[in-house]
């Protein structure tokens, strides 16, 4: 039984200039519900969250709030007075979030800022929490703390690309797609299962539609052919003989022909009035020819022995050993500051770490410095590609970059689109060892899942760092933990 309606939004439309972002009939949030909003970047998730929380008034429609909402923004407010900024954060809650010592510091890191602002949320006595990407800048430990605290909140609406978080806390998923809202009961995995069933159903409907259309088209052609045959006089007889034969019958040939013609036209009308079923879109299946990268044959491609490294007085690695097998997909895990990015930087520079000569490293950097911002997406890809152009275009499509996107200059792309371009450039280049540093940053869930499919097929060696636990679990064949200056394989 559903509880009290906390928020109702009806006949909502949100436009910016000529562009309609949202156009849906209704959304209700019931007491005790935890709703996850999903959809591609730019679909309107943040706009919807702002409308539902009362932060933004829609172009058209009515929103009623029967609650006192708290809104957590993806990016914190730019302020200079930290005392006033964090004043609402209870010291106890800050302690639970692990940032009680940072409460009154003049400068805090992005992760510390996120934790302090979350402490504000948990200190609030308001009924409903609205959260926009609350896991941004949080390490794995921070995400686990957040997950436990969100489980204690009774009602919330959340946008997150962390699928493990959505699975843990949500009991309903709302997909924002082309301005409309699609509702799914359950968590994120339940949503995926329902989407897959819907896809199979759509495909079955499409096949039935095609079969029936083909059957009716055959009937139409047969009737048209029969009408011509009936209307034609028999061979080897004169016109007067054909007329005499027709007089003996009940109907004239031309009348029979007209009747069959009419029947054929009725079949044609049935075809025209059939409900059209579009073929469900399928992802292209072609993949790059990895042999063109001339991959190394060595069973071990990277070896670190007695690795020691420090920044000034801060020791990062202390006599650490590790090795990476050819073709493996290795995730480096550990808390913020443990040395994950430092290690992949050392591997990339081959500094104190042995990398086989045949390994050609491709590093997807957070600053995306490899992209020429003045060139188009396709021009950037062509510049590095050793694959055919058709393969390059398929890789771009598989990363959800459309024909319209690939004609844009890189400087006009969003952060997520630039990230996908950098991946595409790696997949079609001559590199055979990939290094990815937080590859899911800036990406929406559909883009993360598209990247996962390409990485699962990737035939080379992959090293990556990610706080996205689901991404790590789906991709990694091995995990190595960086802790207390050591690099230790974990099961």
Secondary structure as GFF3:
##gff-version 3
##sequence-region A 1 491
A	DSSP	beta_strand	5	16	.	.	.	ID=ss1
A	DSSP	beta_strand	19	30	.	.	.	ID=ss2
A	DSSP	beta_strand	34	38	.	.	.	ID=ss3
A	DSSP	alpha_helix	45	53	.	.	.	ID=ss4
A	DSSP	beta_strand	60	65	.	.	.	ID=ss5
A	DSSP	beta_strand	69	72	.	.	.	ID=ss6
A	DSSP	alpha_helix	82	85	.	.	.	ID=ss7
A	DSSP	alpha_helix	91	96	.	.	.	ID=ss8
A	DSSP	three_ten_helix	100	102	.	.	.	ID=ss9
A	DSSP	alpha_helix	110	123	.	.	.	ID=ss10
A	DSSP	beta_strand	128	132	.	.	.	ID=ss11
A	DSSP	alpha_helix	140	151	.	.	.	ID=ss12
A	DSSP	beta_strand	155	159	.	.	.	ID=ss13
A	DSSP	alpha_helix	163	169	.	.	.	ID=ss14
A	DSSP	beta_strand	172	177	.	.	.	ID=ss15
A	DSSP	beta_strand	180	185	.	.	.	ID=ss16
A	DSSP	alpha_helix	188	231	.	.	.	ID=ss17
A	DSSP	alpha_helix	239	248	.	.	.	ID=ss18
A	DSSP	alpha_helix	253	272	.	.	.	ID=ss19
A	DSSP	three_ten_helix	290	293	.	.	.	ID=ss20
A	DSSP	beta_strand	300	311	.	.	.	ID=ss21
A	DSSP	beta_strand	314	325	.	.	.	ID=ss22
A	DSSP	beta_strand	329	333	.	.	.	ID=ss23
A	DSSP	alpha_helix	340	349	.	.	.	ID=ss24
A	DSSP	beta_strand	354	355	.	.	.	ID=ss25
A	DSSP	beta_strand	361	364	.	.	.	ID=ss26
A	DSSP	alpha_helix	377	384	.	.	.	ID=ss27
A	DSSP	alpha_helix	389	398	.	.	.	ID=ss28
A	DSSP	alpha_helix	403	406	.	.	.	ID=ss29
A	DSSP	three_ten_helix	410	412	.	.	.	ID=ss30
A	DSSP	alpha_helix	415	428	.	.	.	ID=ss31
A	DSSP	beta_strand	433	437	.	.	.	ID=ss32
A	DSSP	alpha_helix	445	457	.	.	.	ID=ss33
A	DSSP	beta_strand	461	465	.	.	.	ID=ss34
A	DSSP	alpha_helix	469	475	.	.	.	ID=ss35
A	DSSP	beta_strand	478	483	.	.	.	ID=ss36
A	DSSP	beta_strand	486	490	.	.	.	ID=ss37
###
